[in-house]
Amino acid sequence: MNSNVEMNAILDLDLSAIKGKLMHRQSGEGWTAQQADSVEREYKRFLYLMKAFPNEQTAPSVDVDTFWHYHILDTMKYAADCEQAFGYFLHHYPYVGMEGGADDEEIHVAAGVRMREIYEATFGEDYPQAAASGQDAAYCSLISKPAASVAYCGIVKPPATQAAYCGVNPPATKAAYCGVNPPATKAAYCGVVKPPAAKAAYCGINPPHMPMAAAA
């Protein structure tokens, strides 16, 4: 493997749209531009390590894992970027470590520690301090690559203390906007105000372009 060529293919990935999504306050994480740039650098290094060490069980930091998830959500771009960087689709396997074994947490921490070791050996720099102990490793790991050359990665279910920052917070029950103001001989005028339209998500499908109809 030519490491320079492999690294350049990853460095050339344009992830500006992913960073924009992560910085979005409503549909993203509300990151600053500085944080997005910093994590992008570490994410690209993570991708390189997965390419260079496909048989190592490693785990990225939580921030890098978050960047990875947002990249995957842009399905068409992720597929194209995988082809450019790896030559195959890098699958995300979401069930690693969900067997409920007594050593699950040890495996998780060990994967984070191993990531630190190969990171420092490869790049000659200290691993980002927040993740250096392995305690800040995401519940995500790269397992041995099968003969089909597809890497299997995934996240296990996080503990309750790391629940996602989302959920349902229903508003307090309110009375209908109605009232009775009847004249003496007529029925009451009463009704419910029409609720606002449901708020659309900041995502959707990108339908293929339809061919133009031939002129008659």
VENPEHU-V334105 format. One record per residue. N is the residue number from 1. RES is the residue in one small letter. SS is DSSP state (H for helix, E for strand, - for the rest). PSI is psi in whole degrees, 0 to 359 (999 if undefined). BURIAL is 1 if it has 24 or more other ideal C-beta (glycine too) atoms within 12 Angstrom, else 0. Layout:
n->(N,N)
res->(RES,RES)
ss->(SS,SS)
psi->(PSI,PSI)
burial->(BURIAL,BURIAL)
//
This chain:
n->(1,2,3,4,5,6,7,8,9,10,11,12,13,14,15,16,17,18,19,20,21,22,23,24,25,26,27,28,29,30,31,32,33,34,35,36,37,38,39,40,41,42,43,44,45,46,47,48,49,50,51,52,53,54,55,56,57,58,59,60,61,62,63,64,65,66,67,68,69,70,71,72,73,74,75,76,77,78,79,80,81,82,83,84,85,86,87,88,89,90,91,92,93,94,95,96,97,98,99,100,101,102,103,104,105,106,107,108,109,110,111,112,113,114,115,116,117,118,119,120,121,122,123,124,125,126,127,128,129,130,131,132,133,134,135,136,137,138,139,140,141,142,143,144,145,146,147,148,149,150,151,152,153,154,155,156,157,158,159,160,161,162,163,164,165,166,167,168,169,170,171,172,173,174,175,176,177,178,179,180,181,182,183,184,185,186,187,188,189,190,191,192,193,194,195,196,197,198,199,200,201,202,203,204,205,206,207,208,209,210,211,212,213,214,215,216)
res->(m,n,s,n,v,e,m,n,a,i,l,d,l,d,l,s,a,i,k,g,k,l,m,h,r,q,s,g,e,g,w,t,a,q,q,a,d,s,v,e,r,e,y,k,r,f,l,y,l,m,k,a,f,p,n,e,q,t,a,p,s,v,d,v,d,t,f,w,h,y,h,i,l,d,t,m,k,y,a,a,d,c,e,q,a,f,g,y,f,l,h,h,y,p,y,v,g,m,e,g,g,a,d,d,e,e,i,h,v,a,a,g,v,r,m,r,e,i,y,e,a,t,f,g,e,d,y,p,q,a,a,a,s,g,q,d,a,a,y,c,s,l,i,s,k,p,a,a,s,v,a,y,c,g,i,v,k,p,p,a,t,q,a,a,y,c,g,v,n,p,p,a,t,k,a,a,y,c,g,v,n,p,p,a,t,k,a,a,y,c,g,v,v,k,p,p,a,a,k,a,a,y,c,g,i,n,p,p,h,m,p,m,a,a,a,a)
ss->(-,-,H,H,H,H,H,H,H,H,H,-,-,-,-,H,H,H,H,H,H,H,H,-,-,-,-,-,-,-,-,-,H,H,H,H,H,H,H,H,H,H,H,H,H,H,H,H,H,H,H,H,-,-,-,-,-,E,-,-,E,H,H,H,H,H,H,H,H,H,H,H,H,-,H,H,H,H,H,H,H,H,H,H,H,-,-,-,-,-,E,E,-,-,-,-,-,-,-,-,-,-,-,H,H,H,H,H,H,H,H,H,H,H,H,H,H,H,H,H,H,H,H,-,-,-,-,-,H,H,H,-,-,-,-,-,E,-,-,E,E,E,-,-,-,-,-,-,-,-,-,E,E,E,E,-,-,-,-,H,H,H,-,-,-,-,-,-,-,-,-,-,-,-,-,-,-,-,-,-,-,-,-,-,-,-,-,-,-,-,-,-,-,-,-,-,-,-,-,-,-,-,-,-,-,-,-,-,-,-,-,-,-,-,-,-)
psi->(128,107,324,317,316,317,320,324,326,318,331,352,132,105,23,323,324,318,321,320,316,330,347,131,327,313,357,216,354,27,155,163,322,317,318,317,319,316,328,316,315,327,317,324,322,315,319,318,325,326,319,331,66,343,5,139,105,168,135,171,166,318,318,320,321,317,318,315,317,327,314,325,333,80,315,317,318,317,316,320,323,318,319,317,325,331,4,167,122,100,151,111,115,19,10,129,16,13,345,21,159,338,12,314,325,320,319,311,319,324,322,320,319,324,316,317,311,332,310,325,326,314,351,26,157,141,143,128,323,333,3,328,348,345,334,12,144,161,66,137,158,122,175,138,128,177,333,2,39,124,136,119,157,170,140,166,123,158,168,330,350,37,152,151,64,168,189,126,81,142,159,146,133,154,150,150,83,165,164,123,59,141,167,328,10,160,161,146,109,143,171,130,136,127,154,158,148,140,130,147,162,47,171,196,157,92,149,151,132,139,144,142,143,144,143,999)
burial->(0,0,0,0,0,1,0,0,0,1,0,0,1,0,1,0,0,1,1,0,1,1,1,0,0,0,0,1,1,0,1,0,0,0,0,1,0,0,1,1,1,1,1,1,1,1,1,1,1,1,1,1,1,1,0,1,1,1,1,1,1,1,1,1,1,1,1,1,1,1,1,1,0,1,0,0,0,1,0,0,1,1,0,1,1,1,0,0,0,1,1,1,0,0,0,1,1,0,0,0,0,0,0,0,0,0,1,1,1,1,1,1,1,1,1,1,0,1,1,0,0,1,0,0,0,0,1,1,0,0,1,0,0,1,0,1,1,1,1,1,1,1,1,0,1,0,0,0,0,0,1,1,1,1,1,1,0,0,0,0,0,0,0,0,0,0,0,0,0,0,0,0,0,0,0,0,0,0,0,0,0,0,0,0,0,0,0,0,0,0,0,0,0,0,0,0,0,0,0,0,0,0,0,0,0,0,0,0,0,0,0,0,0,0,0,0)
//
